[in-house]
């Protein structure tokens, strides 16, 4: 996917999906060329799970949770448990960063097709924390916000790891 925040059209769907794809592609750009050791390093003393690998895996599973579990109402087969609610962050350091990025990219492609096939007013099968269903529109907005916020974390971790900034 080309990395651009300029949509090819100005309708709501195109703007939303362009920004989500831009945020997703930024994850890849910020992780490009990072070493395995740096991808697994947790440099923040108060955040032992905050690694580049952990954030990439978290974003992958966040999309799974919102699209498959909340929107479609499927059973939750995510890696987390009641005893370890952040397990997706913990287990990420056991996989190569290129594998995590490839899994995230494949998951995003699947959801890109899902979003394209549904109306933005489609209601989720499962309620959100308010007890109400969310629209697909809200879910896409939320994923833009969450991915962009975590890109900020990724940016900081990458600079701490090897001095690479920008992208």
Number of C-alpha atoms within 10 A of each C-alpha: 9 7 15 14 15 12 16 10 10 10 9 12 17 15 16 18 20 20 23 24 22 21 24 24 17 20 26 19 13 22 24 15 12 17 15 15 12 19 25 23 21 20 15 12 8 8 9 12 23 20 26 32 32 28 24 28 25 23 23 23 21 18 21 21 19 21 21 19 19 23 22 15 15 13 10 12 12 14 15 16 11 7 7 11 12 15 18 24 24 22 15 23 22 10 14 15 26 18 13 20 19 13 16 23 18 13 16 20 14 13 16 14 10 13 18 12 9 10 13 16 11 16 19 22 17 17 14 13 8 7 8 12 16 21 17 21 18 15 19 21 15 14 19 20 15 16 25 19 12 18 23 13 15 24 21 16 25 23 13 16 20 11 10 17 12 8 11
